[in-house]
Amino acid sequence: MRWLVAIVLAACGDNLSAIDAAIDARRIDAAPIDAACEVFELASCEGSTARLTLESFDGCAAPMTREVTCATTCAIDFARVNLGRRTMFSLEPVIFCAETPVMFAGAACGPTLCLPTRAVLANDGTVASQPYIACGEEFCIPRIPPVIAGYGSPCTPSAYDERDPDRSACVAGGSTEICVGDWECPAQMLCDDQVADRPVCKPGPRGSR
């Protein structure tokens, strides 16, 4: 009887190993990406379609996509923006939808990890306040606002290359950065999709250069 149990357990173990291997083969984040394989996370939100894609530009890894259709529209409309090298999805595409409720300090982190947050605008369209939070294991906690080095300095416009994770941008007001949400912009700034071919960080009101 003992040898029969051993055979059954061994067979089950082999099947479980095969299943685990199949799952790992489907998951780009199951193991560290080989150093020679550059895989990036690209985000877009156009009209009402929000999308995240893990993609290697040289084909060393199969692309993986998460996509949602917003009930209303995108909070900020943008073509594909490179979020940098990733071994797994870092965001949820629903955070780009206008109807997605904002997160706040003290809330449970949840699947969106304390995003989105949005700039609160004054009557004249300028930024009155902007919460900056991050997931502190279980709950959203305050964080330091981001900084754009050299903001407003003279610059030369150039076309955006989605293969390059550098998000520097040049607008009428000088040097800034491409953004995908207000939370990526420094204090007193918002992510504006009305002044350039991709949204950029700038003081309000929206649409003003």
C-alpha positions, 0 to 999 in steps of 0.5 A: 500500500505504501508503494502505491501511495508513493506512486500516486503522490509522485504522479500528482507532484509531476502534474502539479509541476507541469501546471506550475511550469505552464503558469510561469510560462504565461507570466512575464513576472514569474521570474526576473527578465534576462538582462539582455531582454528589455521589457517596458510598460507602455500606457495609453488612454484614448477616447474611452480605451485605457490600455497597459502593455508589457512589450519588448521592442526587439521581440525577446518577450511576448507582449501582454496587454491589460485593457479597460473601456471607461464608462465615460472617457479618459481623465487625460487623453494620451497616446502611448507613453513609456513608463520604463522597464518592468518585470510586471504590470505596475498600474491598473488601466482603470486609474486613467478613466475619468469616473474612477474615484480619487484615492486619499490618505488613510484609504486602503491601498487596494488594487490601484495602489492609491491611484488616481489622485487629481489636482483640485482646481480653484475657480480660475483653473489654477491648482488649489491643492494636489494630494500626493500619496503612496501605498504604505503596505496596507493604507495610503500615506502622504508622500513627497511631491515629484520634482522636474529638474530644470523645469522651465529652462530653455529647450529644443522641441523633439519628437517623442520616442516611445522606445526611450523611457526619457519623458522630457518635453519642450513646450512654449514655457520651456522644459517639462515632462510628459505625464499620464496623471496629475500625480506625476507632476510637481506641487501646484502643477497638473497634467495637461493634455491640451497644450502638446501632442502628449500631456505635460506637467504645467501650472493651470489652468488647463489648455493655457500655454 
